[in-house]
Amino acid sequence: MLLIAGLGNPGPAYARNRHNIGFAAVDEIARHWRFGPFRARFHAHVAEGAIDTPDGPVRALLIKPQGFYNESGRAVGEALKFFKLTPADLVVFYDEIDLAPGRFRMKTGGGAAGNNGVRSITAQVGPDFRRARLGTGHPGDKALVHGHVLSDFHKADLVWVEPLLAACADALPLLAAGEDERYQAEVMRLAPAEKADPRKVARGE
């Protein structure tokens, strides 16, 4: 079984925030793969379904923690423990400000790099889970990061946000098969992102 978590803040006020792109990825996966409806469980919204792979279907649970972003570990840890899964069975989708907008990278283990949601999950399950990092760009000044991640995507951002989310769902059989490097490559093939101009990122363009 695969546990796929998306990070974000609950409620409509945060729905379009950069910080909520992890929720958006999980929602797109649920839609694309026709998972069951989201239900309240583990202090989260969860949906069950399966991902078709060449070796057969892989059962999966999608989870969107309903505490705030920096409390994500509580829900993820409870679900992992309930299903007797290991960190290797956990994939977390979240926003990564140190990647240019539209870039995508997979990583297993490592530090939190200032991401409080990742830090919260690490405190509950250890660092050795799989991370699906969705680039949202850096505002150019550390003092501006908080406002940046809690601001909404602009309409112009949808030209890369929507293809990126769709690619994450389309390529999912590779992730379910444990082929993280191939999954990363396929996502970027399906949704190629131009290298961002640091000056434009700094100006919020």
C-alpha positions in Angstrom: 0.0 0.0 0.0 1.1 3.5 -0.8 0.3 6.5 1.4 0.3 9.8 -0.6 0.1 12.9 1.5 -0.3 16.5 0.3 0.6 19.4 2.5 -1.5 22.6 2.8 -3.8 24.6 5.1 -7.4 23.6 5.5 -10.3 25.8 4.5 -11.3 27.9 1.5 -9.3 30.9 2.5 -6.1 29.0 1.8 -7.2 26.9 -1.2 -5.4 28.9 -3.9 -2.2 29.6 -1.8 1.2 28.5 -3.1 1.5 26.6 0.2 -1.5 24.5 -0.8 -0.1 23.1 -4.1 0.4 19.7 -2.2 -3.4 19.5 -1.6 -4.0 20.4 -5.2 -1.7 17.6 -6.4 -3.6 15.1 -4.2 -6.9 16.4 -5.5 -5.8 15.9 -9.1 -4.6 12.4 -8.4 -8.0 11.6 -6.8 -9.8 12.9 -9.8 -7.5 11.3 -12.4 -7.5 7.9 -10.8 -11.1 8.0 -9.7 -10.5 7.5 -6.0 -13.4 7.2 -3.6 -14.8 10.4 -1.9 -12.7 12.1 0.7 -13.8 11.3 4.3 -12.7 12.5 7.7 -10.2 10.2 9.3 -6.8 10.5 11.2 -7.4 14.3 11.7 -7.4 14.5 7.9 -9.4 14.1 4.7 -8.6 10.7 3.2 -9.6 8.9 0.0 -8.9 5.3 -1.0 -8.3 3.9 -4.5 -5.8 2.1 -6.7 -3.2 3.0 -9.3 -2.8 0.7 -12.3 0.8 -0.4 -13.0 2.2 -2.9 -15.4 2.5 -5.3 -12.5 -1.1 -4.8 -11.4 -3.0 -2.3 -9.3 -1.3 -0.8 -6.3 -3.7 0.2 -3.4 -3.2 3.8 -2.3 -4.5 6.1 0.4 -4.6 9.9 -0.3 -4.4 12.1 2.8 -4.8 15.8 3.3 -4.0 16.7 7.0 -6.6 19.0 8.4 -4.5 20.6 11.1 -2.5 23.5 9.9 0.6 23.1 7.6 3.1 22.9 10.5 1.0 20.2 12.2 0.9 17.8 9.2 2.9 15.1 11.0 0.1 14.2 13.4 -2.3 12.9 10.7 0.4 11.3 8.5 2.0 9.6 11.5 -1.4 8.2 12.6 -2.2 6.8 9.2 1.3 5.3 8.7 1.0 3.5 12.1 -2.6 2.3 11.6 -1.7 0.6 8.3 1.7 -0.6 9.6 3.5 1.1 6.8 7.2 2.2 6.7 8.5 5.6 5.6 9.4 4.1 2.3 5.6 3.7 1.7 5.0 7.4 2.2 5.2 10.0 -0.5 4.6 13.7 0.5 3.8 16.3 -2.1 4.6 19.9 -1.1 5.7 23.3 -2.3 9.4 24.0 -2.6 10.4 27.6 -2.7 14.0 26.7 -3.6 12.9 25.3 -6.9 11.9 27.6 -9.8 8.1 27.7 -10.5 7.0 24.6 -12.4 10.1 22.5 -11.6 9.7 19.1 -10.0 12.1 17.0 -8.0 11.9 13.7 -6.1 14.0 13.1 -3.1 14.2 10.5 -0.3 15.3 11.6 3.2 17.3 14.6 4.2 16.5 17.7 6.2 13.4 19.9 6.3 15.2 22.9 4.7 13.0 25.3 6.7 9.7 23.6 5.7 7.7 23.2 8.9 5.3 20.7 7.4 8.2 18.4 6.5 9.7 19.0 9.9 6.5 18.0 11.6 6.3 14.7 9.6 10.0 14.0 10.3 9.3 14.3 14.0 6.6 11.6 13.7 8.0 9.1 11.2 11.7 10.0 10.8 13.3 11.6 7.8 13.4 8.6 5.4 10.1 9.2 3.5 9.8 10.1 -0.2 9.4 13.8 -1.1 7.7 15.1 -4.2 8.7 18.7 -4.4 6.7 21.2 -6.5 8.6 24.3 -7.3 6.9 27.6 -6.5 9.9 29.9 -6.6 11.5 32.1 -4.0 10.5 35.8 -3.5 14.2 36.8 -3.4 14.3 38.0 0.2 14.0 35.7 3.3 11.7 38.3 5.0 9.2 37.9 2.2 8.9 34.1 2.3 6.0 33.9 4.7 3.8 36.3 2.7 4.9 34.6 -0.6 3.9 31.1 0.4 0.6 32.3 1.9 -0.3 34.3 -1.2 -2.5 33.0 -4.0 -1.2 31.9 -7.3 -1.8 34.5 -10.0 -3.9 33.8 -13.0 -0.7 33.8 -15.1 0.7 31.0 -12.9 -2.0 28.6 -14.1 -0.1 28.0 -17.4 2.5 26.0 -15.4 0.5 25.0 -12.3 -2.2 23.0 -14.1 0.1 21.1 -16.5 2.4 20.2 -13.5 -0.5 18.8 -11.4 -1.8 16.9 -14.4 1.6 15.4 -15.1 2.0 14.3 -11.4 -1.2 12.3 -11.8 -0.6 11.0 -15.3 2.9 9.6 -14.4 1.8 8.1 -11.1 2.2 4.4 -12.1 6.0 5.0 -12.0 5.7 6.4 -8.5 3.6 3.5 -7.4 6.2 1.1 -8.8 8.9 2.7 -6.7 10.7 4.2 -9.7 11.1 7.7 -8.4 13.8 8.9 -10.8 11.7 7.8 -13.8 8.6 9.4 -12.3 10.5 12.7 -11.9 11.7 12.6 -15.5 8.3 11.8 -16.8 6.6 14.6 -14.9 9.1 17.1 -16.3 8.7 15.6 -19.8 4.9 16.0 -19.6 5.1 19.5 -18.0 8.4 21.1 -19.0 9.2 24.2 -17.1 11.4 27.0 -18.4 14.3 28.0 -16.1 13.1 31.0 -14.2 14.9 34.4 -14.4 16.0 35.1 -10.8 15.3 38.8 -11.3 11.7 38.0 -12.3 11.3 35.7 -9.3 12.6 38.4 -7.0 10.0 40.8 -8.4 7.2 38.2 -8.0 6.7 37.9 -11.8 
